[in-house]
Amino acid sequence: MREKWHEVLNASEVPSPCLLIYPDRVRENIHRMIHIAGGVERLRPHMKTHKIAEVIRMQMEQGITKFKCATIAEAELTAAAGADDVLLAYQPVGPNVHRLIRLVKSFPQTKFSVIADDAEAIRALSAVSPGPKAVELCRLIASLAGLKAGGLHAYDGHIHDSDVTVRTKNCEAAFAPVAVLRQELLQAGLPVPQVVAGGTPTFPMHARRGDVECSPGTCIFWDAGYASKFGDMDFLPAALVLSRVISKPGANRLCLDLGHKSIASEMPHPRVQFLSLPDEKAVAHSEEHLVVETVQAEAFKVGDCLYGIPWHICPTVALHSEAVVVENGKATQKWKIVGRERRLTI
């Protein structure tokens, strides 16, 4: 890979702000995911980070057949891309119950699963009264026409410890009740075909279990936030934001076209890590502008490009309707971020 792998040689043809995707680095991250998991059969990657059909197909090219989604639109996109097995990790309520049923009927070649932890939600899917507890819910599911218990889903997204030992300890503590529940279900004669566990931070811990499916998401693109916290995880930044200097409002200051509407801004600064400005400090941020302070400001002129790693890539992707694909240093095509929509056809 080139030393300045991020630079787009034909950047003059690419409007900013925009999202850039580097497929060679995405492929490498997929390869590393498979290596950590120990095989494609152990992976059910979450597509909420990228929301892109082409990325789903890149994963399928490496043998991944199972996926996890957060919305019905994402599930539809994943099925339309040719996925064999899709888990909707979001309990449907209201009209979304009927949308899910339509989705299942529209893609008979895809196996769909959905998480449920509420009796009324299960009744809405089947129209039969449920029981109140987990084991009783599984008994209920097993007894209802058209429903089958697919297993357990355990997401430990609250675990963000930088120290691997502490993270592992907290992961084990969080998973212990899941293991107990699984045994209770099996002893009750109820099937537990699979357990889907974890996100990216606890991916390595769950991968060592051998009897769960791992569902990392962020590591497909990686971001500055996770890179700063989880030094034990060796993934590559594969999606950047391209921004330009639009003004130089004062000494040591640059005004960029990277506002709230193009970079995730739900957390305090830093919200982006610029590859050529390690000392920059955000001093103002609005809908369409980001003002940074840096001793290197004098070296930049209006119109110059800056490449940044988003601090939180998932919501950053959702702010863009399309991404510019960078191959061999050049912008070559655009990929639609279809899954950002709340509704596709269903």
C-alpha positions as CSV (number, residue, x, y, z in Angstrom):
1,M,0.0,0.0,0.0
2,R,1.2,3.5,-0.8
3,E,2.6,5.6,2.1
4,K,-0.1,8.2,1.6
5,W,-2.7,5.6,0.9
6,H,-5.6,8.0,1.6
7,E,-4.8,10.7,-1.0
8,V,-7.0,10.8,-4.0
9,L,-5.0,11.6,-7.1
10,N,-8.0,13.0,-9.0
11,A,-9.5,14.8,-5.9
12,S,-10.1,17.8,-8.2
13,E,-13.0,15.7,-9.6
14,V,-14.5,14.9,-6.2
15,P,-16.8,17.4,-4.5
16,S,-16.6,17.8,-0.7
17,P,-17.6,17.0,1.9
18,C,-17.9,13.4,1.0
19,L,-17.4,9.9,2.2
20,L,-14.5,7.9,0.7
21,I,-14.3,4.1,0.7
22,Y,-11.1,2.1,0.0
23,P,-12.2,-1.5,-1.1
24,D,-8.7,-3.0,-0.7
25,R,-8.7,-2.0,3.0
26,V,-12.3,-3.3,3.4
27,R,-11.2,-6.6,2.0
28,E,-8.3,-6.8,4.4
29,N,-10.6,-6.0,7.3
30,I,-12.9,-8.8,6.2
31,H,-10.0,-11.2,6.1
32,R,-8.9,-10.2,9.6
33,M,-12.5,-10.7,10.9
34,I,-12.5,-14.2,9.5
35,H,-9.1,-14.9,11.0
36,I,-10.2,-13.7,14.5
37,A,-13.5,-15.7,14.3
38,G,-11.7,-18.8,13.2
39,G,-13.9,-19.3,10.1
40,V,-16.7,-17.8,8.1
41,E,-19.3,-20.1,9.8
42,R,-18.6,-18.2,13.1
43,L,-19.4,-14.8,11.7
44,R,-22.7,-12.9,11.4
45,P,-21.4,-9.4,10.7
46,H,-23.6,-6.4,11.4
47,M,-24.2,-4.3,8.3
48,K,-25.5,-1.2,10.1
49,T,-22.0,0.3,9.8
50,H,-21.8,0.4,6.0
51,K,-25.4,-0.1,4.8
52,I,-24.0,-0.8,1.3
53,A,-24.9,-3.7,-1.1
54,E,-21.4,-3.8,-2.6
55,V,-19.8,-4.3,0.8
56,I,-22.3,-7.2,1.6
57,R,-21.2,-8.8,-1.7
58,M,-17.5,-8.3,-0.8
59,Q,-18.2,-10.3,2.4
60,M,-20.0,-12.9,0.5
61,E,-17.1,-13.3,-1.9
62,Q,-15.0,-14.3,1.1
63,G,-17.6,-16.9,2.2
64,I,-19.7,-15.0,4.7
65,T,-23.4,-16.0,4.3
66,K,-25.0,-14.8,7.6
67,F,-25.7,-11.1,8.5
68,K,-27.3,-9.0,11.2
69,C,-29.3,-5.8,10.6
70,A,-31.0,-3.1,12.6
71,T,-33.8,-2.1,10.3
72,I,-36.2,-3.7,7.9
73,A,-34.7,-1.6,5.1
74,E,-31.3,-3.0,6.0
75,A,-32.7,-6.5,6.0
76,E,-34.3,-6.0,2.7
77,L,-31.1,-4.6,1.2
78,T,-29.1,-7.6,2.6
79,A,-31.6,-10.1,1.2
80,A,-31.7,-8.4,-2.2
81,A,-27.9,-8.6,-2.2
82,G,-28.2,-12.4,-2.1
83,A,-27.6,-13.2,1.6
84,D,-28.7,-16.6,2.7
85,D,-29.4,-15.8,6.4
86,V,-30.5,-12.5,7.9
87,L,-31.1,-11.7,11.6
88,L,-33.1,-8.5,12.3
89,A,-31.7,-7.5,15.7
90,Y,-34.5,-5.1,16.4
91,Q,-37.9,-6.1,17.8
92,P,-40.6,-5.0,15.3
93,V,-43.7,-3.3,16.7
94,G,-46.7,-1.6,15.1
95,P,-46.8,-1.6,11.3
96,N,-43.2,-3.0,11.2
97,V,-44.6,-6.4,12.1
98,H,-46.6,-6.5,8.9
99,R,-43.5,-5.2,7.0
100,L,-41.4,-8.0,8.4
101,I,-44.0,-10.6,7.2
102,R,-44.0,-9.0,3.8
103,L,-40.2,-9.1,3.7
104,V,-40.2,-12.8,4.5
105,K,-42.6,-13.5,1.7
106,S,-40.8,-11.3,-0.8
107,F,-37.4,-13.2,-0.3
108,P,-38.2,-16.9,0.1
109,Q,-34.6,-17.8,-0.7
110,T,-33.4,-16.0,2.5
111,K,-33.8,-17.3,6.0
112,F,-35.0,-14.5,8.3
113,S,-34.8,-14.4,12.1
114,V,-35.9,-11.6,14.5
115,I,-35.1,-11.0,18.1
116,A,-38.1,-10.7,20.5
117,D,-38.1,-10.2,24.3
118,D,-41.7,-9.0,24.8
119,A,-44.8,-11.1,25.0
120,E,-47.0,-8.7,23.1
121,A,-44.5,-8.5,20.3
122,I,-44.4,-12.2,20.0
123,R,-48.2,-12.3,20.1
124,A,-48.3,-9.7,17.3
125,L,-46.2,-12.1,15.2
126,S,-48.4,-15.1,15.9
127,A,-51.7,-13.8,17.4
128,V,-51.4,-16.3,20.4
129,S,-51.1,-15.2,24.0
130,P,-47.6,-15.6,25.4
131,G,-46.1,-16.2,28.9
132,P,-44.0,-13.7,30.9
133,K,-40.5,-15.3,31.3
134,A,-37.7,-16.2,29.0
135,V,-38.1,-19.9,29.2
136,E,-41.9,-19.5,28.9
137,L,-41.4,-17.2,25.9
138,C,-39.4,-19.9,24.2
139,R,-42.0,-22.5,25.0
140,L,-44.6,-20.2,23.6
141,I,-42.6,-19.7,20.4
142,A,-42.1,-23.4,20.0
143,S,-45.9,-23.9,20.3
144,L,-47.0,-21.2,17.8
145,A,-47.7,-21.8,14.2
146,G,-45.3,-20.0,11.9
147,L,-42.7,-19.3,14.6
148,K,-39.5,-21.2,15.6
149,A,-37.0,-20.3,18.3
150,G,-33.8,-19.6,16.6
151,G,-31.7,-19.1,19.7
152,L,-30.4,-16.3,21.8
153,H,-29.1,-12.8,21.0
154,A,-26.7,-11.2,23.5
155,Y,-25.4,-7.8,22.7
156,D,-22.9,-6.3,25.2
157,G,-22.5,-2.8,23.7
158,H,-21.9,-1.3,27.1
159,I,-18.5,-2.9,27.4
160,H,-15.9,-0.4,26.2
161,D,-12.9,-1.0,28.5
162,S,-9.6,-0.2,26.8
163,D,-7.7,-2.7,29.0
164,V,-8.1,-6.1,27.5
165,T,-8.1,-7.9,30.8
166,V,-10.8,-5.7,32.2
167,R,-12.8,-6.0,29.0
168,T,-12.5,-9.7,29.0
169,K,-13.6,-9.9,32.6
170,N,-16.6,-7.7,32.0
171,C,-17.5,-9.7,28.9
172,E,-17.4,-13.0,30.8
173,A,-19.6,-11.5,33.5
174,A,-22.1,-10.2,31.0
175,F,-22.3,-13.5,29.2
176,A,-22.6,-15.7,32.3
177,P,-26.4,-15.3,32.6
178,V,-26.7,-16.1,28.9
179,A,-24.9,-19.4,29.4
180,V,-27.1,-20.2,32.3
181,L,-30.3,-19.4,30.3
182,R,-29.1,-21.6,27.5
183,Q,-28.7,-24.5,29.9
184,E,-32.1,-23.9,31.4
185,L,-33.7,-24.0,27.9
186,L,-31.9,-27.1,26.9
187,Q,-32.8,-28.8,30.2
188,A,-36.4,-27.8,29.6
189,G,-36.3,-29.6,26.2
190,L,-36.3,-26.4,24.2
191,P,-33.9,-26.0,21.3
192,V,-31.2,-23.3,21.2
193,P,-29.9,-23.6,17.7
194,Q,-27.5,-20.6,18.0
195,V,-26.3,-17.8,20.2
196,V,-25.4,-14.6,18.5
197,A,-23.1,-12.5,20.8
198,G,-21.2,-9.3,21.1
199,G,-20.2,-6.4,18.9
200,T,-16.7,-5.2,17.8
201,P,-15.2,-4.5,21.2
202,T,-15.9,-8.0,22.6
203,F,-15.5,-9.7,19.2
204,P,-12.1,-11.4,20.2
205,M,-13.6,-12.6,23.5
206,H,-16.6,-14.2,22.0
207,A,-14.6,-15.7,19.1
208,R,-12.7,-17.8,21.7
209,R,-15.9,-19.4,22.9
210,G,-16.3,-21.6,19.8
211,D,-20.0,-22.1,20.3
212,V,-21.4,-18.6,19.4
213,E,-21.8,-16.6,16.3
214,C,-19.9,-13.2,16.4
215,S,-21.5,-10.1,15.0
216,P,-18.9,-7.3,14.8
217,G,-19.9,-4.3,12.7
218,T,-17.6,-1.3,13.1
219,C,-14.4,-3.2,12.2
220,I,-15.5,-3.4,8.5
221,F,-14.5,0.3,8.2
222,W,-12.9,1.0,11.6
223,D,-12.8,4.5,13.1
224,A,-10.7,6.8,15.2
225,G,-12.8,6.2,18.3
226,Y,-12.3,2.5,18.4
227,A,-8.7,2.7,17.3
228,S,-8.0,5.0,20.3
229,K,-9.6,2.7,22.8
230,F,-8.9,-0.8,21.5
231,G,-5.2,-1.0,20.6
232,D,-5.4,-4.8,20.7
233,M,-7.6,-4.9,17.6
234,D,-5.7,-4.6,14.4
235,F,-8.1,-3.2,11.8
236,L,-7.5,-0.7,9.1
237,P,-9.3,2.6,8.6
238,A,-11.2,1.9,5.3
239,A,-13.6,4.8,5.1
240,L,-12.6,8.5,5.4
241,V,-14.2,11.9,5.0
242,L,-12.9,14.3,2.4
243,S,-13.0,17.9,3.4
244,R,-11.6,21.2,2.1
245,V,-10.4,24.5,3.5
246,I,-13.1,27.0,2.6
247,S,-11.7,30.0,4.6
248,K,-8.9,31.1,6.9
249,P,-10.7,33.2,9.5
250,G,-7.7,34.0,11.7
251,A,-4.2,33.2,12.8
252,N,-3.7,29.4,13.2
253,R,-7.3,28.7,12.1
254,L,-8.9,26.9,9.2
255,C,-12.5,26.7,8.4
256,L,-13.5,23.4,6.7
257,D,-16.7,22.3,4.9
258,L,-17.2,19.4,7.4
259,G,-20.3,20.3,9.4
260,H,-22.7,18.4,11.6
261,K,-24.4,17.2,8.4
262,S,-21.4,15.3,7.1
263,I,-19.6,14.0,10.2
264,A,-21.2,12.3,13.2
265,S,-21.6,14.9,16.0
266,E,-23.4,13.1,18.8
267,M,-20.3,13.1,21.0
268,P,-17.9,15.8,22.2
269,H,-14.8,16.7,20.1
270,P,-12.7,15.2,18.6
271,R,-15.2,14.1,16.0
272,V,-12.7,13.5,13.3
273,Q,-8.9,12.7,13.2
274,F,-7.2,14.4,10.3
275,L,-4.3,12.5,8.9
276,S,-2.3,15.6,8.1
277,L,-3.2,17.6,11.1
278,P,-2.3,15.7,14.3
279,D,-2.3,18.8,16.4
280,E,-5.7,20.3,15.3
281,K,-8.2,21.3,17.8
282,A,-11.9,22.0,17.0
283,V,-13.0,25.5,18.2
284,A,-16.3,25.8,16.4
285,H,-18.7,23.3,14.7
286,S,-22.0,24.1,13.0
287,E,-24.2,22.5,10.4
288,E,-21.9,23.1,7.4
289,H,-18.7,24.4,9.0
290,L,-15.9,23.1,11.2
291,V,-13.3,25.6,12.5
292,V,-10.0,24.1,13.7
293,E,-7.0,25.6,15.3
294,T,-3.5,24.3,14.2
295,V,0.0,25.7,14.1
296,Q,0.1,24.3,10.5
297,A,-2.6,26.6,9.3
298,E,-0.2,28.8,7.3
299,A,0.8,25.8,5.2
300,F,-2.8,25.5,3.8
301,K,-4.6,27.5,1.3
302,V,-8.3,27.8,0.5
303,G,-9.3,24.8,-1.5
304,D,-6.8,22.4,-0.1
305,C,-8.0,18.9,0.8
306,L,-8.0,17.2,4.2
307,Y,-8.6,13.6,4.8
308,G,-10.1,12.5,8.2
309,I,-10.9,9.3,10.0
310,P,-14.4,9.8,11.6
311,W,-14.4,9.3,15.4
312,H,-17.7,7.4,15.0
313,I,-18.1,5.9,11.5
314,C,-21.5,4.3,11.7
315,P,-23.7,7.5,12.0
316,T,-21.2,9.3,9.7
317,V,-22.0,6.8,6.9
318,A,-25.7,7.4,7.5
319,L,-25.3,11.1,6.8
320,H,-24.2,10.4,3.2
321,S,-26.4,9.2,0.4
322,E,-23.4,7.8,-1.5
323,A,-19.7,7.1,-1.1
324,V,-16.9,7.7,-3.5
325,V,-14.8,4.5,-4.1
326,V,-11.0,5.0,-4.2
327,E,-9.0,2.3,-6.0
328,N,-5.3,2.5,-6.8
329,G,-5.3,6.1,-5.6
330,K,-8.1,7.3,-7.8
331,A,-11.8,7.9,-7.4
332,T,-13.4,5.4,-9.7
333,Q,-17.1,5.1,-9.0
334,K,-19.9,5.8,-6.4
335,W,-21.7,3.4,-4.2
336,K,-25.2,4.2,-3.0
337,I,-25.7,4.0,0.8
338,V,-29.1,2.4,0.3
339,G,-29.5,1.1,3.9
340,R,-29.6,4.6,5.3
341,E,-33.2,4.9,4.1
342,R,-36.0,3.9,6.5
343,R,-38.0,2.3,3.8
344,L,-37.0,0.7,0.4
345,T,-39.9,-1.1,-1.2
346,I,-41.5,-2.8,1.8
